[in-house]
Amino acid sequence: MKPTPYSEALCRADSVLRSIAMTFDLRVPRLRPGQTDPDQAAQALADARLGLQAVATRADMRPAASVALNELSAAYLDLTSWKVLRGHEAPRRLRRSLTRLRAADVDELVELIPVQTAALGYDRVLLSWVDHGRWIPCSAWTRDDPAEAKAMVIAGSTPSCRAVRELLEDHVVRGRATILVRDARSNPRVHAQLLAVTRSHTYVAAPLVLRGRVVGLVHVDRNSDTGTMDDFDRDLLELLGEGLSLALERATALADLATLRGSVESHAAALYELMGRLEEEQEPWNTGGQTSRPPGPATGGAAETGAYVAPMDGFLRANALRPGVHRVLDGSVEPPCPQAWRDKLTRREEQVLRLVAEGLTNAQIAERLFVAEGTVKSHVKSVMRKLGVATRSEAGAAFHRSMSRASRTLLPRCG
């Protein structure tokens, strides 16, 4: 595997420190890849510099100490250069990840958060929810082993989703603050079952805040370059957590708006349907000069469709000579004068007749008027009954002939 710029800088620093320890009999720490973060390495170099400066005061050691100081400065410069480049690259990666996350809905965020967090330069990420004080692992991502990601979720859920108050994450939930844990293996408040899978030395936990409350946690335990986590990682993931919280707020708000919109549309459709039924109930029922309502439920509500079937023939006979409608021998209908058929139809029935004349189906009319298809069928039957026609096409033809006749001439008042 090709060494990373950080591993090369760390190896050079470790080599210089070991040389100084042997040459000048100074105690210096050993820098271990995967366990030593950049800040620790920089501090070790700074401590070694102080020791060398003390040795350089001796005349016999001054030349050797000067050479060692130069080597130490070069190692420190390599490490500092890498830290500068990392700081330059991180904002670009963060911006790219947050841009992708802002376009996601709540379900997509569950899958994307671990992946986009890892895109900042990390090998292992765990996403969890916090519900009623319980830490509930949800999804994970690892760079090298998908089975490890599954094992992390299972281990984090054992035993039965730990109470947050028992763990270090309690500081994250209560204070809504990102934490850096440097002593993961020795701290008794670290999740033991999860630690058995990850074997982490250090990790960062960042909160996901929704409406002022921590609802989730993002855990990251291995920087791809350093193999460990440091203050820079904590600060970067703190910024990411804030961006993720905004993305979660947005996705939740959009989901709430979609639910509200569906509820409003449902209520609007029900209102349109109710208005149509009320209009039909208010239509006078002509039976030989007496005005009454058609048969309906005892409660006074809209009559069921079947309630109109029995009196249909009697109604047609009673209205056979109604002004404006005249039957002819071939079974066709002489078009009524425009005002006559308008007087017989409710406003909703007139709307339905116009759409029937346009050739729309019941389903299309229902969609246009925001009512149920069954309601449209009832209106169509009522229109055909009132016009004295047998088919939809006759009703449409009567409408068009009536409109054409009205456009050609002004008719006297009917009836």
C-alpha positions as a Markdown table, in Angstrom:
| # | Residue | x | y | z |
|---|---|---|---|---|
| 1 | Met | 0.0 | 0.0 | 0.0 |
| 2 | Lys | 1.4 | 3.4 | -1.0 |
| 3 | Pro | 2.1 | 5.5 | 2.1 |
| 4 | Thr | 0.1 | 8.7 | 2.6 |
| 5 | Pro | 1.7 | 12.1 | 3.0 |
| 6 | Tyr | 0.8 | 12.0 | 6.7 |
| 7 | Ser | 2.3 | 8.5 | 7.3 |
| 8 | Glu | 5.5 | 9.7 | 5.6 |
| 9 | Ala | 5.6 | 12.8 | 7.8 |
| 10 | Leu | 5.0 | 10.8 | 10.9 |
| 11 | Cys | 7.7 | 8.2 | 10.0 |
| 12 | Arg | 10.2 | 11.0 | 9.4 |
| 13 | Ala | 9.3 | 12.6 | 12.7 |
| 14 | Asp | 9.6 | 9.3 | 14.5 |
| 15 | Ser | 13.0 | 8.6 | 12.9 |
| 16 | Val | 14.3 | 12.0 | 14.0 |
| 17 | Leu | 13.0 | 11.6 | 17.5 |
| 18 | Arg | 14.6 | 8.1 | 17.9 |
| 19 | Ser | 18.0 | 9.5 | 16.6 |
| 20 | Ile | 17.8 | 12.3 | 19.1 |
| 21 | Ala | 17.0 | 9.9 | 21.9 |
| 22 | Met | 20.0 | 7.7 | 21.1 |
| 23 | Thr | 22.5 | 10.5 | 20.4 |
| 24 | Phe | 21.7 | 12.8 | 23.3 |
| 25 | Asp | 20.2 | 10.4 | 25.8 |
| 26 | Leu | 16.9 | 12.3 | 25.8 |
| 27 | Arg | 13.5 | 10.7 | 26.6 |
| 28 | Val | 11.1 | 11.2 | 23.7 |
| 29 | Pro | 7.8 | 9.5 | 23.0 |
| 30 | Arg | 7.5 | 6.8 | 20.3 |
| 31 | Leu | 5.1 | 7.8 | 17.5 |
| 32 | Arg | 2.9 | 4.9 | 16.5 |
| 33 | Pro | 0.9 | 5.0 | 13.2 |
| 34 | Gly | -2.8 | 4.7 | 13.8 |
| 35 | Gln | -2.5 | 5.7 | 17.4 |
| 36 | Thr | -0.6 | 9.0 | 17.3 |
| 37 | Asp | -2.6 | 12.0 | 16.0 |
| 38 | Pro | -0.9 | 15.0 | 14.3 |
| 39 | Asp | -1.2 | 17.2 | 17.4 |
| 40 | Gln | 0.6 | 14.6 | 19.6 |
| 41 | Ala | 3.3 | 14.3 | 17.0 |
| 42 | Ala | 3.7 | 18.1 | 16.9 |
| 43 | Gln | 3.9 | 18.2 | 20.7 |
| 44 | Ala | 6.5 | 15.5 | 20.7 |
| 45 | Leu | 8.7 | 17.4 | 18.3 |
| 46 | Ala | 8.2 | 20.6 | 20.3 |
| 47 | Asp | 9.3 | 18.8 | 23.5 |
| 48 | Ala | 12.4 | 17.4 | 21.8 |
| 49 | Arg | 13.3 | 20.9 | 20.5 |
| 50 | Leu | 13.3 | 22.2 | 24.1 |
| 51 | Gly | 15.6 | 19.3 | 25.2 |
| 52 | Leu | 18.0 | 19.9 | 22.3 |
| 53 | Gln | 18.2 | 23.6 | 23.0 |
| 54 | Ala | 19.3 | 22.8 | 26.6 |
| 55 | Val | 21.9 | 20.4 | 25.2 |
| 56 | Ala | 23.2 | 23.0 | 22.7 |
| 57 | Thr | 24.4 | 25.2 | 25.6 |
| 58 | Arg | 27.3 | 22.8 | 26.1 |
| 59 | Ala | 30.2 | 23.6 | 23.8 |
| 60 | Asp | 31.1 | 20.0 | 23.1 |
| 61 | Met | 27.5 | 19.1 | 22.1 |
| 62 | Arg | 26.7 | 22.3 | 20.2 |
| 63 | Pro | 27.6 | 21.1 | 16.6 |
| 64 | Ala | 25.7 | 17.9 | 16.9 |
| 65 | Ala | 22.7 | 19.6 | 18.5 |
| 66 | Ser | 22.6 | 22.2 | 15.7 |
| 67 | Val | 22.4 | 19.4 | 13.1 |
| 68 | Ala | 19.7 | 17.6 | 15.1 |
| 69 | Leu | 17.7 | 20.9 | 15.4 |
| 70 | Asn | 17.8 | 21.3 | 11.6 |
| 71 | Glu | 16.5 | 17.7 | 11.2 |
| 72 | Leu | 13.8 | 18.4 | 13.8 |
| 73 | Ser | 12.8 | 21.6 | 12.0 |
| 74 | Ala | 12.4 | 19.8 | 8.7 |
| 75 | Ala | 10.3 | 17.1 | 10.3 |
| 76 | Tyr | 8.1 | 19.7 | 11.9 |
| 77 | Leu | 7.8 | 21.5 | 8.6 |
| 78 | Asp | 6.6 | 18.3 | 6.8 |
| 79 | Leu | 4.0 | 17.8 | 9.5 |
| 80 | Thr | 2.8 | 21.4 | 9.4 |
| 81 | Ser | 2.6 | 21.3 | 5.6 |
| 82 | Trp | 0.4 | 18.3 | 5.8 |
| 83 | Lys | -1.9 | 19.9 | 8.4 |
| 84 | Val | -2.2 | 23.1 | 6.2 |
| 85 | Leu | -3.1 | 21.0 | 3.1 |
| 86 | Arg | -5.7 | 19.1 | 5.1 |
| 87 | Gly | -7.3 | 22.3 | 6.3 |
| 88 | His | -7.4 | 23.6 | 2.8 |
| 89 | Glu | -9.1 | 20.4 | 1.4 |
| 90 | Ala | -11.6 | 19.9 | 4.2 |
| 91 | Pro | -13.9 | 22.8 | 3.4 |
| 92 | Arg | -14.3 | 21.7 | -0.2 |
| 93 | Arg | -15.2 | 18.2 | 0.8 |
| 94 | Leu | -17.6 | 19.5 | 3.5 |
| 95 | Arg | -19.4 | 21.7 | 1.0 |
| 96 | Arg | -19.8 | 18.9 | -1.5 |
| 97 | Ser | -21.2 | 16.5 | 1.1 |
| 98 | Leu | -23.7 | 19.1 | 2.5 |
| 99 | Thr | -24.9 | 20.0 | -1.0 |
| 100 | Arg | -25.7 | 16.3 | -1.6 |
| 101 | Leu | -27.4 | 16.0 | 1.7 |
| 102 | Arg | -29.6 | 19.1 | 1.4 |
| 103 | Ala | -31.4 | 17.5 | -1.6 |
| 104 | Ala | -32.4 | 14.3 | 0.3 |
| 105 | Asp | -35.6 | 13.4 | 2.1 |
| 106 | Val | -35.7 | 11.8 | 5.5 |
| 107 | Asp | -35.4 | 8.2 | 4.3 |
| 108 | Glu | -32.5 | 9.1 | 2.0 |
| 109 | Leu | -30.7 | 10.8 | 4.8 |
| 110 | Val | -30.5 | 7.5 | 6.7 |
| 111 | Glu | -28.4 | 6.0 | 3.9 |
| 112 | Leu | -26.5 | 9.1 | 2.8 |
| 113 | Ile | -25.3 | 10.5 | 6.2 |
| 114 | Pro | -22.7 | 7.7 | 6.8 |
| 115 | Val | -21.5 | 7.7 | 3.1 |
| 116 | Gln | -21.2 | 11.5 | 2.9 |
| 117 | Thr | -19.5 | 11.7 | 6.3 |
| 118 | Ala | -17.0 | 9.1 | 5.1 |
| 119 | Ala | -16.4 | 11.3 | 2.0 |
| 120 | Leu | -14.7 | 13.8 | 4.3 |
| 121 | Gly | -11.9 | 11.4 | 4.7 |
| 122 | Tyr | -13.0 | 8.7 | 7.2 |
| 123 | Asp | -13.0 | 4.9 | 7.2 |
| 124 | Arg | -15.9 | 4.1 | 9.6 |
| 125 | Val | -19.1 | 6.0 | 10.4 |
| 126 | Leu | -22.1 | 5.0 | 12.5 |
| 127 | Leu | -25.5 | 6.8 | 12.4 |
| 128 | Ser | -27.8 | 6.4 | 15.4 |
| 129 | Trp | -31.1 | 7.8 | 16.5 |
| 130 | Val | -31.9 | 8.9 | 20.1 |
| 131 | Asp | -35.4 | 8.1 | 21.2 |
| 132 | His | -36.7 | 8.5 | 24.8 |
| 133 | Gly | -33.1 | 8.4 | 26.1 |
| 134 | Arg | -32.1 | 5.3 | 24.1 |
| 135 | Trp | -29.2 | 5.0 | 21.7 |
| 136 | Ile | -30.6 | 3.2 | 18.6 |
| 137 | Pro | -28.0 | 2.4 | 15.9 |
| 138 | Cys | -29.5 | 2.8 | 12.4 |
| 139 | Ser | -26.9 | 2.5 | 9.6 |
| 140 | Ala | -23.1 | 2.3 | 9.2 |
| 141 | Trp | -20.5 | 2.5 | 6.5 |
| 142 | Thr | -17.0 | 1.1 | 6.4 |
| 143 | Arg | -14.4 | 1.6 | 3.7 |
| 144 | Asp | -13.0 | -2.0 | 3.6 |
| 145 | Asp | -15.5 | -4.4 | 5.1 |
| 146 | Pro | -19.3 | -4.2 | 4.6 |
| 147 | Ala | -19.8 | -7.0 | 7.1 |
| 148 | Glu | -18.1 | -4.8 | 9.7 |
| 149 | Ala | -20.7 | -2.1 | 9.1 |
| 150 | Lys | -23.5 | -4.6 | 9.8 |
| 151 | Ala | -21.6 | -5.9 | 12.9 |
| 152 | Met | -21.3 | -2.3 | 14.2 |
| 153 | Val | -25.1 | -1.8 | 14.0 |
| 154 | Ile | -25.8 | -5.1 | 15.7 |
| 155 | Ala | -23.3 | -4.5 | 18.5 |
| 156 | Gly | -24.5 | -0.9 | 19.0 |
| 157 | Ser | -28.0 | -2.3 | 19.6 |
| 158 | Thr | -26.8 | -4.7 | 22.3 |
| 159 | Pro | -28.1 | -5.0 | 24.9 |
| 160 | Ser | -31.5 | -3.7 | 23.7 |
| 161 | Cys | -30.3 | -0.2 | 22.8 |
| 162 | Arg | -28.3 | 1.2 | 25.7 |
| 163 | Ala | -29.6 | 4.1 | 27.7 |
| 164 | Val | -27.6 | 7.2 | 26.7 |
| 165 | Arg | -27.2 | 8.4 | 30.3 |
| 166 | Glu | -24.9 | 5.4 | 31.0 |
| 167 | Leu | -22.5 | 6.5 | 28.3 |
| 168 | Leu | -20.2 | 9.3 | 27.3 |
| 169 | Glu | -22.8 | 10.3 | 24.7 |
| 170 | Asp | -24.9 | 11.7 | 27.5 |
| 171 | His | -22.7 | 14.8 | 27.2 |
| 172 | Val | -23.6 | 15.0 | 23.5 |
| 173 | Val | -27.4 | 14.7 | 24.1 |
| 174 | Arg | -27.5 | 17.0 | 27.1 |
| 175 | Gly | -25.1 | 19.7 | 25.9 |
| 176 | Arg | -25.7 | 19.3 | 22.2 |
| 177 | Ala | -21.9 | 19.4 | 21.8 |
| 178 | Thr | -19.5 | 17.3 | 19.7 |
| 179 | Ile | -17.0 | 15.3 | 21.8 |
| 180 | Leu | -13.6 | 13.8 | 21.1 |
| 181 | Val | -12.8 | 10.6 | 23.1 |
| 182 | Arg | -9.1 | 10.0 | 23.3 |
| 183 | Asp | -9.1 | 7.0 | 25.8 |
| 184 | Ala | -11.8 | 4.8 | 24.2 |
| 185 | Arg | -10.2 | 1.5 | 25.3 |
| 186 | Ser | -9.8 | 2.5 | 29.0 |
| 187 | Asn | -12.9 | 4.6 | 29.6 |
| 188 | Pro | -15.7 | 2.6 | 31.4 |
| 189 | Arg | -18.5 | 4.8 | 29.9 |
| 190 | Val | -17.7 | 3.7 | 26.3 |
| 191 | His | -20.1 | 1.3 | 24.7 |
| 192 | Ala | -18.3 | -2.0 | 25.5 |
| 193 | Gln | -20.1 | -4.2 | 22.8 |
| 194 | Leu | -19.4 | -1.7 | 20.1 |
| 195 | Leu | -15.8 | -1.2 | 21.2 |
| 196 | Ala | -15.3 | -5.0 | 20.9 |
| 197 | Val | -16.1 | -4.8 | 17.2 |
| 198 | Thr | -14.3 | -1.5 | 16.3 |
| 199 | Arg | -11.4 | -1.7 | 18.8 |
| 200 | Ser | -11.2 | 2.0 | 18.5 |
| 201 | His | -8.5 | 4.1 | 20.2 |
| 202 | Thr | -10.3 | 7.4 | 19.7 |
| 203 | Tyr | -13.6 | 8.5 | 18.2 |
| 204 | Val | -15.8 | 11.6 | 17.7 |
| 205 | Ala | -19.5 | 11.8 | 18.4 |
| 206 | Ala | -21.5 | 14.7 | 16.9 |
| 207 | Pro | -25.2 | 15.5 | 17.6 |
| 208 | Leu | -28.1 | 15.7 | 15.1 |
| 209 | Val | -30.5 | 18.4 | 16.4 |
| 210 | Leu | -34.1 | 18.7 | 15.3 |
| 211 | Arg | -36.3 | 21.4 | 16.7 |
| 212 | Gly | -34.0 | 22.1 | 19.5 |
| 213 | Arg | -33.6 | 18.5 | 20.6 |
| 214 | Val | -30.9 | 15.9 | 19.9 |
| 215 | Val | -32.5 | 13.2 | 17.9 |
| 216 | Gly | -29.4 | 11.4 | 16.5 |
| 217 | Leu | -25.7 | 10.8 | 16.8 |
| 218 | Val | -22.9 | 10.5 | 14.2 |
| 219 | His | -19.9 | 8.4 | 15.4 |
| 220 | Val | -16.6 | 8.5 | 13.5 |
| 221 | Asp | -13.6 | 6.6 | 14.8 |
| 222 | Arg | -10.9 | 6.4 | 12.1 |
| 223 | Asn | -9.4 | 9.1 | 9.9 |
| 224 | Ser | -8.3 | 7.6 | 6.6 |
| 225 | Asp | -4.9 | 9.4 | 6.7 |
| 226 | Thr | -4.0 | 9.2 | 10.4 |
| 227 | Gly | -5.9 | 6.2 | 11.6 |
| 228 | Thr | -7.0 | 8.1 | 14.6 |
| 229 | Met | -9.0 | 11.2 | 15.5 |
| 230 | Asp | -7.9 | 14.6 | 16.7 |
| 231 | Asp | -9.1 | 18.1 | 17.5 |
| 232 | Phe | -9.3 | 19.0 | 13.8 |
| 233 | Asp | -11.6 | 16.0 | 13.2 |
| 234 | Arg | -13.8 | 17.1 | 16.1 |
| 235 | Asp | -14.1 | 20.6 | 14.7 |
| 236 | Leu | -14.8 | 19.4 | 11.2 |
| 237 | Leu | -17.5 | 16.9 | 12.3 |
| 238 | Glu | -19.0 | 19.6 | 14.5 |
| 239 | Leu | -19.5 | 21.7 | 11.4 |
| 240 | Leu | -20.9 | 18.6 | 9.6 |
| 241 | Gly | -23.3 | 18.0 | 12.4 |
| 242 | Glu | -24.7 | 21.5 | 12.2 |
| 243 | Gly | -25.1 | 21.1 | 8.4 |
| 244 | Leu | -26.8 | 17.7 | 8.9 |
| 245 | Ser | -29.2 | 19.1 | 11.4 |
| 246 | Leu | -30.2 | 21.8 | 8.9 |
| 247 | Ala | -30.7 | 19.1 | 6.3 |
| 248 | Leu | -32.8 | 17.1 | 8.7 |
| 249 | Glu | -34.9 | 20.2 | 9.6 |
| 250 | Arg | -35.5 | 20.8 | 5.9 |
| 251 | Ala | -36.4 | 17.2 | 5.0 |
| 252 | Thr | -38.8 | 17.0 | 8.0 |
| 253 | Ala | -40.4 | 20.3 | 7.2 |
| 254 | Leu | -41.0 | 19.2 | 3.5 |
| 255 | Ala | -42.4 | 15.9 | 4.8 |
| 256 | Asp | -44.8 | 17.7 | 7.1 |
| 257 | Leu | -45.9 | 20.0 | 4.2 |
| 258 | Ala | -46.5 | 17.1 | 2.0 |
| 259 | Thr | -48.7 | 15.5 | 4.7 |
| 260 | Leu | -50.5 | 18.7 | 5.2 |
| 261 | Arg | -51.1 | 19.2 | 1.5 |
| 262 | Gly | -52.5 | 15.7 | 1.2 |
| 263 | Ser | -54.8 | 16.4 | 4.1 |
| 264 | Val | -56.0 | 19.7 | 2.6 |
| 265 | Glu | -56.6 | 18.1 | -0.8 |
| 266 | Ser | -58.5 | 15.3 | 0.9 |
| 267 | His | -60.7 | 17.7 | 2.8 |
| 268 | Ala | -61.2 | 19.9 | -0.3 |
| 269 | Ala | -62.4 | 16.9 | -2.3 |
| 270 | Ala | -64.7 | 15.9 | 0.5 |
| 271 | Leu | -66.1 | 19.5 | 0.6 |
| 272 | Tyr | -66.7 | 19.6 | -3.1 |
| 273 | Glu | -68.5 | 16.3 | -2.9 |
| 274 | Leu | -70.6 | 17.4 | 0.0 |
| 275 | Met | -71.5 | 20.7 | -1.8 |
| 276 | Gly | -72.6 | 18.7 | -4.8 |
| 277 | Arg | -74.9 | 16.5 | -2.7 |
| 278 | Leu | -76.4 | 19.4 | -0.9 |
| 279 | Glu | -77.2 | 21.1 | -4.2 |
| 280 | Glu | -78.9 | 17.9 | -5.4 |
| 281 | Glu | -80.9 | 17.7 | -2.2 |
| 282 | Gln | -82.1 | 21.3 | -2.6 |
| 283 | Glu | -83.4 | 20.7 | -6.2 |
| 284 | Pro | -87.3 | 20.7 | -6.2 |
| 285 | Trp | -88.8 | 17.3 | -7.1 |
| 286 | Asn | -91.8 | 17.9 | -9.4 |
| 287 | Thr | -94.7 | 15.5 | -8.8 |
| 288 | Gly | -97.8 | 16.8 | -10.4 |
| 289 | Gly | -97.4 | 20.4 | -9.2 |
| 290 | Gln | -96.3 | 19.4 | -5.7 |
| 291 | Thr | -92.8 | 20.1 | -4.5 |
| 292 | Ser | -91.0 | 17.6 | -2.3 |
| 293 | Arg | -87.6 | 16.0 | -1.9 |
| 294 | Pro | -86.6 | 12.7 | -3.3 |
| 295 | Pro | -86.5 | 9.7 | -1.0 |
| 296 | Gly | -83.5 | 9.7 | 1.3 |
| 297 | Pro | -82.3 | 8.6 | 4.7 |
| 298 | Ala | -84.4 | 9.4 | 7.7 |
| 299 | Thr | -81.6 | 11.6 | 9.0 |
| 300 | Gly | -82.1 | 14.1 | 6.2 |
| 301 | Gly | -78.7 | 13.3 | 4.6 |
| 302 | Ala | -78.0 | 12.7 | 0.9 |
| 303 | Ala | -80.1 | 9.8 | -0.6 |
| 304 | Glu | -78.2 | 6.7 | -1.6 |
| 305 | Thr | -78.0 | 6.0 | -5.3 |
| 306 | Gly | -80.3 | 3.0 | -5.1 |
| 307 | Ala | -83.1 | 5.2 | -3.6 |
| 308 | Tyr | -83.6 | 6.9 | -6.9 |
| 309 | Val | -84.2 | 3.8 | -8.9 |
| 310 | Ala | -87.7 | 3.0 | -7.9 |
| 311 | Pro | -89.4 | 6.4 | -8.7 |
| 312 | Met | -87.4 | 6.9 | -12.0 |
| 313 | Asp | -90.2 | 5.9 | -14.4 |
| 314 | Gly | -92.9 | 7.9 | -12.5 |
| 315 | Phe | -90.7 | 10.9 | -12.5 |
| 316 | Leu | -90.2 | 10.7 | -16.3 |
| 317 | Arg | -93.9 | 10.3 | -16.9 |
| 318 | Ala | -94.7 | 13.2 | -14.6 |
| 319 | Asn | -92.3 | 15.4 | -16.5 |
| 320 | Ala | -93.1 | 14.2 | -20.0 |
| 321 | Leu | -94.9 | 17.5 | -20.9 |
| 322 | Arg | -92.6 | 19.7 | -18.9 |
| 323 | Pro | -92.1 | 23.0 | -20.8 |
| 324 | Gly | -89.0 | 22.9 | -23.0 |
| 325 | Val | -88.7 | 19.1 | -23.4 |
| 326 | His | -90.6 | 17.4 | -26.3 |
| 327 | Arg | -90.3 | 13.8 | -27.4 |
| 328 | Val | -90.5 | 13.0 | -31.1 |
| 329 | Leu | -91.3 | 9.7 | -32.8 |
| 330 | Asp | -87.8 | 8.6 | -33.7 |
| 331 | Gly | -86.7 | 8.6 | -30.1 |
| 332 | Ser | -84.5 | 11.6 | -30.3 |
| 333 | Val | -85.0 | 14.7 | -28.1 |
| 334 | Glu | -85.8 | 18.1 | -29.4 |
| 335 | Pro | -83.3 | 20.3 | -27.6 |
| 336 | Pro | -84.8 | 22.4 | -24.9 |
| 337 | Cys | -84.4 | 26.1 | -24.9 |
| 338 | Pro | -81.2 | 27.1 | -23.1 |
| 339 | Gln | -82.8 | 28.7 | -20.1 |
| 340 | Ala | -85.1 | 25.7 | -19.6 |
| 341 | Trp | -82.4 | 23.1 | -19.2 |
| 342 | Arg | -80.4 | 25.4 | -17.0 |
| 343 | Asp | -83.4 | 25.9 | -14.7 |
| 344 | Lys | -83.7 | 22.2 | -14.3 |
| 345 | Leu | -80.0 | 21.4 | -13.5 |
| 346 | Thr | -78.1 | 22.3 | -10.4 |
| 347 | Arg | -74.9 | 24.2 | -10.8 |
| 348 | Arg | -72.9 | 21.1 | -10.2 |
| 349 | Glu | -75.0 | 19.1 | -12.7 |
| 350 | Glu | -74.5 | 21.8 | -15.3 |
| 351 | Gln | -70.7 | 21.6 | -14.8 |
| 352 | Val | -70.9 | 17.8 | -15.2 |
| 353 | Leu | -73.0 | 18.1 | -18.4 |
| 354 | Arg | -70.6 | 20.5 | -20.0 |
| 355 | Leu | -67.7 | 18.1 | -19.3 |
| 356 | Val | -69.8 | 15.2 | -20.6 |
| 357 | Ala | -70.3 | 17.2 | -23.8 |
| 358 | Glu | -66.6 | 17.7 | -24.1 |
| 359 | Gly | -66.2 | 13.9 | -24.2 |
| 360 | Leu | -64.6 | 13.4 | -20.7 |
| 361 | Thr | -65.1 | 10.1 | -18.9 |
| 362 | Asn | -66.5 | 9.9 | -15.4 |
| 363 | Ala | -63.0 | 9.4 | -14.0 |
| 364 | Gln | -61.7 | 12.4 | -15.8 |
| 365 | Ile | -64.6 | 14.5 | -14.6 |
| 366 | Ala | -64.0 | 13.4 | -11.1 |
| 367 | Glu | -60.4 | 14.4 | -11.3 |
| 368 | Arg | -61.4 | 17.8 | -12.8 |
| 369 | Leu | -64.0 | 18.6 | -10.1 |
| 370 | Phe | -62.1 | 17.0 | -7.2 |
| 371 | Val | -65.0 | 14.6 | -6.4 |
| 372 | Ala | -65.4 | 10.8 | -6.2 |
| 373 | Glu | -66.1 | 8.9 | -9.4 |
| 374 | Gly | -69.3 | 7.5 | -7.8 |
| 375 | Thr | -70.5 | 11.1 | -7.3 |
| 376 | Val | -70.0 | 11.9 | -10.9 |
| 377 | Lys | -72.0 | 8.8 | -11.9 |
| 378 | Ser | -74.9 | 10.0 | -9.8 |
| 379 | His | -74.8 | 13.5 | -11.3 |
| 380 | Val | -74.7 | 12.0 | -14.9 |
| 381 | Lys | -77.8 | 9.8 | -14.2 |
| 382 | Ser | -79.6 | 12.8 | -12.7 |
| 383 | Val | -78.8 | 15.0 | -15.8 |
| 384 | Met | -79.9 | 12.3 | -18.2 |
| 385 | Arg | -83.1 | 11.9 | -16.2 |
| 386 | Lys | -83.9 | 15.6 | -16.1 |
| 387 | Leu | -83.2 | 16.0 | -19.8 |
| 388 | Gly | -85.2 | 12.9 | -20.7 |
| 389 | Val | -82.4 | 11.2 | -22.6 |
| 390 | Ala | -81.2 | 7.6 | -22.5 |
| 391 | Thr | -77.4 | 7.9 | -23.2 |
| 392 | Arg | -74.5 | 10.2 | -22.4 |
| 393 | Ser | -74.1 | 10.9 | -26.1 |
| 394 | Glu | -77.7 | 12.1 | -26.3 |
| 395 | Ala | -77.1 | 14.4 | -23.3 |
| 396 | Gly | -74.0 | 15.8 | -24.9 |
| 397 | Ala | -75.7 | 16.3 | -28.3 |
| 398 | Ala | -78.6 | 18.0 | -26.6 |
| 399 | Phe | -76.2 | 20.4 | -24.9 |
| 400 | His | -74.4 | 21.2 | -28.1 |
| 401 | Arg | -77.6 | 21.7 | -30.1 |
| 402 | Ser | -79.0 | 23.9 | -27.4 |
| 403 | Met | -75.8 | 26.0 | -27.3 |
| 404 | Ser | -75.7 | 26.3 | -31.1 |
| 405 | Arg | -79.4 | 27.3 | -31.1 |
| 406 | Ala | -78.8 | 29.9 | -28.5 |
| 407 | Ser | -75.9 | 31.4 | -30.4 |
| 408 | Arg | -78.0 | 31.7 | -33.6 |
| 409 | Thr | -81.1 | 33.4 | -32.2 |
| 410 | Leu | -82.5 | 34.9 | -29.1 |
| 411 | Leu | -85.3 | 32.8 | -27.8 |
| 412 | Pro | -88.3 | 34.2 | -25.8 |
| 413 | Arg | -88.5 | 33.2 | -22.1 |
| 414 | Cys | -89.5 | 29.5 | -21.9 |
| 415 | Gly | -92.5 | 28.3 | -19.9 |
